[in-house]
Amino acid sequence: MSSKKTIPLTNALSVQSGSHILYFYNQEEQYLANAASFAKKGIELGQHVLFIEMKDLYKKVLQLLGEQLPPEKVDMYVHFVDAFEFYRMYDDFHFDKVLYNLSSVIQPYLDGHIDVRLWGHVDWRQQEKIKEKLFTYECQADITISGLGYLTVCCYDGNRVSANVQLEMMKTHEYFMTDDDFVISNLYKKKTCKSSAAIFPTLSVQDQLQTEMDLYKQKLDFVHVVSHEVRNPLTVINAYAKMVLNNTKDRRDRERLAAISDYVTLIDNEISHVIETEEMLSTDALWRKKLVSPYALLQEVTSIMEIKARTQNITFERAIALSGSETILSNSTGFKLIVSNLLSNAIKYSDEGGLVQCTANEHRGVLTIVIADHGVGMSEEQLSKLFRKYEKLNEEKGGQGIGLFMVKKLVDYFEGSIEVMSELGKGTTIVVALPLHQAMGLEVAVEGA
């Protein structure tokens, strides 16, 4: 098996074959979700998945997989090795015996030329006492597995392993994972990657986000087909409208022509937004964090939303009290998705002739964006369901019902918070707070600079 081959870890992220991923988990629920996502992707690729796992946890992983895949596929591709026996947890840790067990376990797959990925859970209760042996084992396992080209995740309970041991273990693993993040290990002894600026959400989060976007992406093929045919006539219409506008003196005619231009601009922006979002979802851009300028992005989004509000006879007020030098660790498309979704909803749920306000300011290292409308508002029951997927606030309004669910996911991923205050019939105010980046020598270029 070629060691230069790349293997999809998730739909958006590939790693080198033979990659050795270190996973320190803290919450069982997230651990199980990541294990299931790891197996699910392997099965999609036709790989067999070998779990060296504790019996009770393995049963829970199977239950999660059974909710997502046909049982016959799970039975065919997922295999179990008792971790208690494999690591001889009733005995002193003898890494040579464990390595022998590892060789014995994978040999049938080698003999059968069967592609496989491994998930190994080391649940040793006295890891501090045997840490030197663990280091030796992990080094040898790294050599053994990477040479075969098998993708492997080695899992440890982060609550039981000291920070010192965790740092030492990162020297034997190219990739490091927690319940929330997936990064390149700066300490890996054989590291070949020059950059470690990219930070990805962990496997289950990527899998969940991808699943939520599948329905949305089904619409995009149609958009691609019609975009060229639609945008060319729109450009012509806009050009003619502006040409006639410049030569028309009648006030009402000028208003109508200006409205035509606004609608054309709005439609063109919606098409661009959908296509740009698809391009982001088709690469790993959604998972990458870069330094971006919120001032420039807010100006871009609010300018378009001002046009959208005007076409619906809504007054739009904005006050962006930023210097322009602020940066956040985010990405341009994700940040714009947050703001545009919230503003679009505020306009959508406002009454004709209503007012939508957007303010942004910085205070003590936090960017705060406040979006307020005086429209239909929400009941307590609606507020309780606000961030659920496919939950729509108003069945009479268009949309897939995934916008606010994705907004919450993105805000969480950018390590921010979102607060919603609403009263039925009196409007809604939403406050998004995102941490500004504090320069600490991070070698990352500002996106768009």
C-alpha positions in Angstrom: 0.0 0.0 0.0 1.5 3.4 -1.0 2.4 5.6 1.9 1.8 8.7 -0.3 -1.8 8.0 -0.9 -4.3 10.3 0.8 -7.3 8.9 2.7 -10.6 10.8 3.3 -11.0 11.2 7.0 -14.3 13.1 6.5 -16.0 14.5 3.4 -14.0 17.7 3.8 -10.7 16.5 5.2 -8.1 14.0 3.9 -4.9 12.8 5.6 -1.9 10.7 4.4 -2.3 7.0 4.4 -0.7 5.5 7.5 -1.6 8.6 9.6 -1.5 8.0 13.3 -4.1 10.2 15.1 -4.0 10.8 18.8 -7.3 11.4 20.4 -7.7 12.6 24.0 -11.4 12.7 24.8 -13.3 14.2 27.8 -16.9 13.4 27.2 -18.2 9.9 26.4 -21.0 11.2 24.1 -18.6 13.1 21.9 -16.2 10.1 21.9 -19.0 7.8 20.7 -20.1 10.3 18.0 -16.5 10.6 16.7 -16.0 6.8 16.7 -19.2 6.4 14.7 -18.2 9.1 12.2 -14.8 7.5 11.8 -16.5 4.1 11.0 -19.2 5.6 8.8 -16.7 7.2 6.5 -14.6 4.1 6.3 -17.7 2.0 5.3 -18.6 4.6 2.7 -15.1 4.1 1.2 -15.4 0.3 1.3 -12.9 0.0 4.1 -13.3 -2.5 6.9 -13.2 -0.8 10.4 -11.5 -2.5 13.3 -12.4 -1.4 16.8 -10.1 -2.3 19.6 -12.6 -1.2 22.2 -14.2 -1.9 25.5 -17.3 -4.0 25.1 -19.8 -1.6 26.6 -18.6 1.3 24.4 -18.5 -0.8 21.3 -22.2 -1.7 21.7 -23.0 2.0 22.0 -21.0 2.8 18.8 -22.9 0.0 17.0 -26.2 1.5 18.1 -25.2 4.9 16.6 -24.1 3.3 13.4 -27.3 1.3 13.2 -29.3 4.6 13.2 -27.3 5.8 10.2 -26.5 2.7 8.1 -28.1 -0.6 7.1 -27.4 -3.3 9.7 -26.0 -5.7 7.1 -23.4 -3.1 6.1 -22.4 -2.6 9.7 -22.1 -6.4 10.3 -20.0 -6.8 7.1 -17.5 -4.0 7.6 -17.2 -3.3 11.4 -15.1 -5.7 13.5 -14.5 -5.9 17.3 -11.4 -6.8 19.3 -11.8 -6.7 23.1 -9.5 -3.9 24.3 -9.2 -5.3 27.8 -7.7 -8.5 26.5 -5.8 -6.8 23.6 -3.9 -4.5 26.0 -3.7 -7.1 28.7 -5.2 -4.6 31.2 -5.2 -7.2 34.0 -1.4 -7.5 33.7 1.6 -5.1 33.7 1.9 -3.3 30.4 4.2 -5.3 28.1 4.4 -3.4 24.9 6.0 -6.2 23.0 3.0 -8.4 23.7 0.6 -5.7 22.7 2.6 -5.2 19.4 2.4 -8.9 18.8 -1.4 -8.7 19.3 -1.6 -5.8 16.9 0.3 -7.7 14.3 -1.9 -10.8 14.8 -5.1 -8.7 14.5 -4.1 -7.0 11.2 -2.4 -10.0 9.6 -5.7 -11.5 8.1 -6.4 -8.2 6.4 -2.9 -8.0 5.0 -3.2 -11.6 3.7 -6.6 -10.8 2.1 -5.4 -7.5 0.7 -8.3 -5.9 2.5 -8.3 -2.1 3.1 -8.9 -1.4 6.8 -8.8 1.5 9.3 -8.3 1.1 13.0 -9.7 2.7 16.2 -7.8 1.7 19.3 -8.9 2.7 22.8 -6.3 2.5 25.5 -8.2 2.7 28.8 -5.3 1.9 31.2 -6.2 3.1 34.7 -2.6 3.6 35.8 -1.2 5.4 32.7 1.2 7.6 34.8 3.0 4.6 36.1 3.4 3.0 32.7 3.9 6.2 30.7 7.4 5.2 29.5 6.1 1.9 28.2 3.2 3.7 26.5 5.6 6.0 24.8 7.6 3.1 23.5 4.5 1.3 22.4 3.1 4.3 20.6 6.5 4.9 18.8 6.6 1.3 17.7 2.9 1.3 16.7 3.5 4.5 14.6 6.3 2.7 12.7 4.2 -0.5 12.3 0.9 1.1 11.2 2.4 4.0 9.1 4.4 1.4 7.1 1.3 -0.5 6.2 -0.6 2.6 5.2 -3.5 2.0 7.6 -5.3 5.0 9.1 -5.3 4.7 12.9 -6.9 6.6 15.8 -5.4 6.0 19.2 -7.7 7.1 22.0 -7.1 8.0 25.6 -9.3 9.4 28.3 -8.1 13.0 28.7 -9.4 13.1 32.3 -7.0 10.4 33.3 -3.9 11.5 31.4 -1.8 14.4 32.7 -0.8 17.3 30.5 2.8 16.2 30.6 2.0 12.7 29.3 -0.3 14.2 26.6 2.5 16.5 25.4 4.9 13.6 25.2 2.4 11.4 23.4 2.0 14.1 20.7 5.6 13.5 19.7 4.5 10.1 18.3 1.4 11.3 16.4 1.2 13.5 13.4 -2.4 14.6 14.2 -4.0 15.5 17.5 -7.7 15.5 18.2 -10.0 16.5 21.1 -13.7 16.3 21.4 -13.9 19.6 19.5 -10.9 20.1 17.4 -8.6 18.4 14.9 -5.1 19.9 14.4 -1.6 19.0 13.2 0.8 18.2 16.0 3.7 20.6 16.3 5.6 18.1 18.3 5.5 15.1 15.9 9.0 13.9 15.4 8.6 13.0 11.7 6.5 16.1 10.9 6.7 17.1 7.2 3.9 19.6 7.0 5.2 23.2 7.1 2.1 24.9 8.3 -0.1 24.2 11.4 -2.4 27.2 11.1 -5.4 25.2 10.0 -7.8 24.1 12.8 -10.6 21.8 12.0 -13.7 20.7 14.0 -13.5 17.1 15.1 -14.9 14.2 13.1 -18.5 14.0 14.4 -18.9 17.8 14.1 -17.8 17.7 10.5 -20.0 14.8 9.8 -23.0 16.5 11.4 -22.5 19.8 9.6 -22.1 17.9 6.3 -25.3 16.0 6.9 -27.2 19.2 7.7 -26.0 20.7 4.4 -26.8 17.8 2.2 -30.4 18.9 1.7 -29.2 22.4 0.9 -26.6 21.2 -1.6 -29.3 19.3 -3.5 -30.6 22.6 -4.7 -27.2 23.8 -6.0 -26.9 21.7 -9.2 -30.0 23.5 -10.5 -28.5 26.9 -9.5 -25.3 26.1 -11.5 -27.3 25.1 -14.5 -29.4 28.2 -14.6 -27.0 30.7 -13.2 -25.2 31.4 -16.6 -28.5 31.6 -18.5 -30.1 33.9 -15.8 -27.2 36.2 -14.9 -26.4 37.3 -18.5 -30.0 38.6 -19.0 -29.9 40.1 -15.5 -26.8 42.1 -16.4 -28.4 43.4 -19.6 -31.6 44.3 -17.7 -29.6 46.2 -15.1 -27.6 48.0 -17.7 -30.7 49.1 -19.6 -32.5 50.1 -16.3 -29.6 52.4 -15.3 -29.3 53.8 -18.8 -33.0 54.7 -18.9 -32.8 56.0 -15.3 -30.1 58.5 -16.2 -32.3 59.9 -19.0 -35.6 59.9 -17.1 -36.8 62.9 -15.1 -40.2 61.7 -13.9 -39.9 60.9 -10.2 -42.2 57.8 -10.3 -40.5 56.4 -13.3 -37.1 56.9 -11.6 -38.4 55.1 -8.5 -39.6 52.1 -10.6 -36.3 51.9 -12.5 -34.3 52.1 -9.3 -36.4 49.3 -7.9 -35.7 47.2 -11.0 -32.0 47.8 -10.5 -32.3 46.8 -6.8 -34.1 43.5 -7.6 -31.5 42.6 -10.2 -28.7 43.3 -7.8 -30.4 41.3 -5.1 -31.1 38.3 -7.4 -27.5 38.3 -8.7 -26.2 38.5 -5.1 -28.4 35.5 -4.1 -27.0 33.4 -7.0 -23.4 34.4 -6.1 -24.1 33.6 -2.4 -25.4 30.1 -3.2 -22.5 29.3 -5.6 -19.8 30.6 -3.2 -21.4 28.6 -0.4 -21.3 25.4 -2.5 -17.6 26.0 -3.4 -16.9 26.4 0.3 -18.8 23.2 1.1 -17.0 21.3 -1.7 -13.6 22.0 -0.1 -12.2 22.1 3.4 -12.8 25.9 3.5 -15.7 25.5 5.9 -13.4 23.8 8.5 -10.5 26.3 8.2 -10.1 29.2 10.5 -8.2 32.3 9.3 -7.8 35.8 10.4 -10.6 37.9 8.8 -11.6 41.5 9.0 -15.2 41.8 10.4 -15.4 45.5 9.4 -15.0 44.8 5.7 -17.3 41.7 5.8 -20.0 43.6 7.7 -19.9 46.5 5.2 -20.3 44.0 2.4 -23.2 42.1 3.9 -25.1 45.1 5.2 -24.9 46.8 1.9 -26.7 43.9 0.2 -29.2 43.7 3.0 -29.9 47.4 2.7 -31.0 46.7 -0.9 -33.0 43.6 0.2 -34.8 45.7 2.9 -35.6 48.5 0.4 -37.2 46.0 -2.1 -39.6 44.9 0.8 -40.3 48.5 2.0 -38.3 48.0 5.2 -36.2 50.7 6.7 -32.7 49.4 7.4 -30.3 51.2 9.8 -26.7 50.2 10.4 -24.0 51.5 12.7 -20.6 49.7 12.5 -18.5 51.2 15.2 -15.2 49.5 14.3 -11.9 50.9 13.3 -11.2 48.4 10.5 -8.1 47.0 12.2 -10.0 44.3 14.2 -9.6 40.6 13.3 -11.3 37.4 14.3 -10.3 33.8 13.9 -13.0 32.7 11.5 -13.5 32.5 7.8 -15.1 35.0 5.4 -18.0 32.8 4.1 -18.9 31.4 7.5 -18.9 34.9 9.1 -21.1 36.3 6.2 -23.4 33.3 6.5 -24.0 34.2 10.2 -24.8 37.9 9.6 -26.7 37.4 6.3 -29.0 34.7 7.7 -29.8 36.8 10.8 -30.4 40.0 8.8 -32.4 38.2 6.2 -34.7 36.7 8.9 -35.1 40.1 10.5 -36.2 41.6 7.2 -38.4 38.5 6.3 -40.3 38.6 9.6 -40.8 42.4 9.7 -44.0 44.1 8.6 -44.0 46.3 5.6 -42.9 49.8 6.6 -41.0 48.3 9.6 -37.5 48.9 10.9 -34.5 46.6 11.1 -31.3 47.8 12.9 -27.8 46.3 12.8 -25.1 47.6 15.1 -21.5 46.3 15.7 -18.9 47.4 18.2 -15.8 46.1 20.0 -15.4 46.1 23.8 -12.7 44.4 25.8 -11.6 42.1 23.0 -15.1 41.0 22.0 -17.0 41.8 18.8 -20.7 42.3 19.5 -23.2 42.3 16.7 -26.8 43.3 17.5 -29.6 42.7 15.0 -33.1 44.0 16.0 -36.5 44.1 14.3 -39.9 45.1 15.3 -41.8 42.4 13.5 -43.8 39.3 14.3 -41.6 38.2 17.2 -41.6 34.7 18.7 -43.4 32.9 21.5 -41.6 31.0 24.3 -42.4 27.7 22.5 -40.8 29.0 19.3 -37.8 30.3 21.1 -37.2 26.8 22.7 -37.1 25.3 19.2 -35.1 28.1 17.6 -31.9 26.3 16.8 -33.2 22.9 15.9 -32.6 21.7 12.4 -35.5 22.0 9.9 -37.5 23.9 12.5 -39.3 26.8 10.8 -40.7 29.8 12.7 -43.4 30.6 10.2 -44.7 28.0 7.7 -46.0 30.8 5.5 -42.5 32.0 4.9 -40.1 30.3 2.5 -36.9 28.5 3.4 -35.5 25.1 4.4 -35.5 25.7 8.1 -31.8 25.0 8.5 -30.5 28.6 8.5 -30.6 29.3 12.2 -29.4 25.8 13.0 -26.3 26.4 10.9 -25.8 29.9 12.4 -25.6 28.4 15.9 -23.2 25.7 14.7 -20.9 28.4 13.1 -21.1 30.7 16.1 -20.1 27.8 18.4 -17.3 26.8 16.0 -15.9 30.3 16.1 -16.0 30.1 19.9 -18.7 32.8 20.2 -22.1 33.0 21.7 -25.6 33.9 20.5 -28.5 35.3 22.6 -32.0 35.7 21.4 -34.6 38.0 23.0 -38.1 38.1 21.5 -41.7 38.7 22.3 -44.7 37.7 20.2 -45.9 40.6 18.1 -43.2 43.0 19.3 -40.1 41.9 17.5 -36.8 40.1 18.1 -33.3 41.2 19.1 -30.3 38.8 18.5 -26.9 39.4 20.0 -23.8 37.6 18.6 -20.5 37.9 20.5 -17.3 36.7 18.9 -13.8 36.9 20.4 -11.4 39.2 18.6 -8.1 37.8 17.8 -5.3 38.9 20.1 -2.0 38.9 18.3 0.3 36.3 19.8 2.7 35.6 17.0 0.3 33.3 15.1 1.6 33.1 11.5 -1.6 33.4 9.6 -2.4 35.9 6.9 -5.6 37.9 7.1 -8.0 36.5 4.6 -8.6 38.9 1.7 -5.5 40.9 2.5 
